[in-house]
Amino acid sequence: MKLYKNKLKRFYDICFSGLLLLLLLPLLLLIAMIVRLTSPGPAFYWSERVGANNQIFNMPKFRTMQINTPTVATHLLGDPTHYVTSIGHFLRRTSLDELPQLYSILCGDMSFVGPRPALYNQDDLIKLRVERGVHRLIPGLTGWAQINGRDELPIPIKVDLDEYYLQNQSLCFDLRIIVITLFKVLRRDGVAH
C-alpha cells in the first residue's frame, strides 16, 4: 500500500490523464468553443484551490458561471442559477466542466482520487482538514466524499469521509471510487446546481 501511495498512484495519474487528454482533445476543443460562443469571457475559469499541504494552485474548469460571479463556493451564492451561463447548466449536470482538471492531474497538482480541492477562502473546511491530517493528501477529481453526497454534504461529514479515505487509501479503493463516480455522473447524482 505504501508503494501505491508514494509511487504507483502518481505513475497511474500521469499515464491515464495524458491518455485521456489526447483522446478527449476534440471534445475539449468543442466545449471550449461553445462556452466562448454562448457567453462573454474566456472558455476556462482558473480557480485558486488548496492543494496538498495547503499549497495554493490554479485549477481549471470550463467556465459555467457569468464573469461577474463572486468567488465563493456555489452553495454560498444567494441564487446560484442566476449566475450560471446557458451552457453552464448542461456542463455542470454532466460534470463536463471538470474535464480540464485532467491537466492539473498531469501536472501533479491533483490526482484522480482524493479529497476535492477546497477554495482558498473555505476556511472552515481547510481548518478541519488540517486537524484531521487530510491536508497532506493530493486533492482529487473525485473522492470518497464526492460519491457519498457531493454538494449536499455538511463540511464536518465531508471531512469525516475525507479522513476515512486517508486511512484506507489503496488501489482497490481508488478503483471502486472511480467506478462509482462514473455511475453517479451518468445518473447525475448529487449535483445541486
C-alpha positions as CSV (number, residue, x, y, z in Angstrom):
1,M,0.0,0.0,0.0
2,K,2.8,2.4,0.8
3,L,4.4,1.8,-2.7
4,Y,1.0,2.6,-4.2
5,K,0.6,5.9,-2.3
6,N,4.1,7.0,-2.9
7,K,4.9,6.0,-6.4
8,L,2.3,4.0,-8.4
9,K,-0.6,6.3,-7.8
10,R,1.4,9.2,-9.4
11,F,2.5,6.9,-12.3
12,Y,-1.1,5.9,-13.0
13,D,-2.2,9.6,-12.8
14,I,0.3,10.6,-15.4
15,C,-0.4,7.8,-17.8
16,F,-4.2,8.0,-17.7
17,S,-4.5,11.8,-17.6
18,G,-2.2,12.1,-20.6
19,L,-4.1,9.4,-22.5
20,L,-7.5,10.9,-21.7
21,L,-6.3,14.4,-22.7
22,L,-5.2,13.1,-26.0
23,L,-8.4,11.1,-26.6
24,L,-10.7,13.9,-25.4
25,L,-8.9,16.7,-27.2
26,P,-11.6,17.1,-29.9
27,L,-14.4,17.2,-27.2
28,L,-12.4,19.7,-25.1
29,L,-11.9,22.0,-28.1
30,L,-15.6,21.8,-29.0
31,I,-16.7,22.6,-25.4
32,A,-14.3,25.5,-25.2
33,M,-15.7,26.9,-28.5
34,I,-19.3,26.5,-27.3
35,V,-18.5,28.2,-24.0
36,R,-16.9,31.2,-25.8
37,L,-19.8,31.5,-28.3
38,T,-22.6,31.3,-25.7
39,S,-21.4,33.9,-23.1
40,P,-18.8,36.7,-22.9
41,G,-15.5,35.8,-21.3
42,P,-12.9,33.0,-21.5
43,A,-13.6,29.3,-22.1
44,F,-11.7,28.3,-18.9
45,Y,-12.1,29.5,-15.3
46,W,-9.0,29.2,-13.2
47,S,-9.9,28.8,-9.6
48,E,-7.5,29.2,-6.7
49,R,-7.6,26.0,-4.8
50,V,-5.9,24.4,-1.8
51,G,-3.7,21.5,-2.7
52,A,-1.6,19.1,-0.7
53,N,-0.1,20.6,2.4
54,N,-2.3,23.7,1.9
55,Q,-0.3,24.9,-1.2
56,I,-2.4,27.1,-3.4
57,F,-2.7,26.1,-7.1
58,N,-4.8,27.2,-10.0
59,M,-7.4,24.6,-11.0
60,P,-9.0,24.9,-14.5
61,K,-12.6,24.2,-15.2
62,F,-14.8,25.1,-18.2
63,R,-16.4,28.4,-17.3
64,T,-20.1,27.7,-16.3
65,M,-20.7,31.0,-14.5
66,Q,-21.0,34.6,-15.7
67,I,-17.8,36.6,-15.4
68,N,-19.1,38.8,-12.6
69,T,-19.9,35.9,-10.2
70,P,-18.5,36.3,-6.7
71,T,-15.6,33.9,-5.8
72,V,-17.3,31.8,-3.2
73,A,-18.5,28.2,-3.0
74,T,-21.6,27.8,-5.2
75,H,-23.8,26.9,-2.2
76,L,-23.0,30.4,-0.7
77,L,-24.5,32.3,-3.6
78,G,-28.0,33.5,-2.9
79,D,-29.4,32.1,-6.1
80,P,-26.6,30.2,-8.0
81,T,-28.8,29.7,-11.0
82,H,-28.8,33.5,-11.6
83,Y,-25.1,33.3,-12.3
84,V,-25.0,30.1,-14.4
85,T,-24.5,30.6,-18.2
86,S,-26.8,29.0,-20.7
87,I,-24.4,26.1,-21.5
88,G,-23.3,26.1,-17.9
89,H,-26.3,24.2,-16.6
90,F,-25.6,21.3,-19.0
91,L,-21.8,21.3,-18.3
92,R,-22.4,21.2,-14.6
93,R,-25.1,18.5,-14.7
94,T,-22.9,16.2,-16.8
95,S,-19.7,17.1,-15.0
96,L,-18.1,18.0,-18.3
97,D,-16.9,21.3,-16.8
98,E,-14.5,19.2,-14.7
99,L,-12.6,17.7,-17.7
100,P,-9.9,20.4,-17.8
101,Q,-8.7,19.2,-14.4
102,L,-7.0,16.3,-16.3
103,Y,-4.3,19.0,-16.9
104,S,-4.0,19.5,-13.1
105,I,-3.7,15.7,-12.7
106,L,-1.0,15.6,-15.3
107,C,0.9,18.4,-13.6
108,G,0.7,16.8,-10.2
109,D,-1.5,19.4,-8.5
110,M,-4.3,16.8,-8.4
111,S,-4.9,13.1,-8.6
112,F,-7.8,11.1,-10.0
113,V,-8.9,10.3,-6.4
114,G,-8.6,12.3,-3.3
115,P,-10.5,15.0,-1.3
116,R,-11.9,17.6,-3.6
117,P,-9.7,20.7,-3.5
118,A,-11.1,23.5,-1.3
119,L,-11.4,27.1,-2.5
120,Y,-8.7,29.2,-0.9
121,N,-11.3,31.0,1.2
122,Q,-13.1,28.0,2.6
123,D,-11.5,28.5,6.0
124,D,-13.8,26.1,7.9
125,L,-13.1,23.2,5.5
126,I,-9.4,23.9,5.4
127,K,-9.1,24.1,9.2
128,L,-11.0,20.8,9.8
129,R,-8.8,19.0,7.1
130,V,-5.6,20.2,8.9
131,E,-6.9,19.0,12.2
132,R,-7.6,15.5,10.7
133,G,-4.4,15.3,8.6
134,V,-6.4,15.3,5.4
135,H,-4.5,18.4,4.1
136,R,-1.5,16.1,3.4
137,L,-3.4,14.3,0.6
138,I,-3.2,15.4,-3.1
139,P,-6.7,16.6,-3.9
140,G,-8.7,14.6,-6.4
141,L,-11.0,14.9,-9.4
142,T,-13.3,12.7,-7.4
143,G,-13.2,11.2,-3.9
144,W,-15.0,9.3,-1.2
145,A,-16.9,12.3,-0.1
146,Q,-17.9,13.1,-3.7
147,I,-19.6,9.8,-4.2
148,N,-21.3,10.0,-0.8
149,G,-23.1,13.3,-1.2
150,R,-21.0,15.8,-3.2
151,D,-22.6,19.3,-2.9
152,E,-25.2,18.1,-0.4
153,L,-22.8,17.2,2.5
154,P,-22.2,19.4,5.5
155,I,-18.5,20.2,5.9
156,P,-17.9,18.1,9.1
157,I,-19.4,15.0,7.3
158,K,-17.3,15.7,4.2
159,V,-14.1,15.9,6.3
160,D,-15.1,12.6,8.1
161,L,-15.3,10.9,4.7
162,D,-12.0,12.5,3.6
163,E,-10.3,11.2,6.7
164,Y,-11.8,7.7,6.0
165,Y,-10.2,7.9,2.6
166,L,-6.8,9.0,4.1
167,Q,-6.8,5.9,6.4
168,N,-8.0,3.4,3.8
169,Q,-6.3,4.6,0.6
170,S,-5.4,1.8,-1.8
171,L,-5.5,0.9,-5.5
172,C,-8.7,-1.2,-5.0
173,F,-10.4,1.6,-3.0
174,D,-9.4,4.2,-5.7
175,L,-10.8,1.9,-8.5
176,R,-14.0,1.4,-6.5
177,I,-14.4,5.2,-6.2
178,I,-13.7,5.8,-9.9
179,V,-16.3,3.2,-11.0
180,I,-19.0,4.6,-8.6
181,T,-18.2,8.1,-9.8
182,L,-18.8,7.1,-13.4
183,F,-22.2,5.6,-12.5
184,K,-23.1,8.7,-10.4
185,V,-22.1,11.1,-13.2
186,L,-24.2,9.2,-15.7
187,R,-27.2,9.4,-13.3
188,R,-26.3,13.0,-12.3
189,D,-26.5,12.1,-8.6
190,G,-25.5,14.8,-6.1
191,V,-25.4,17.7,-8.5
192,A,-27.2,20.6,-6.7
193,H,-26.6,23.4,-9.2
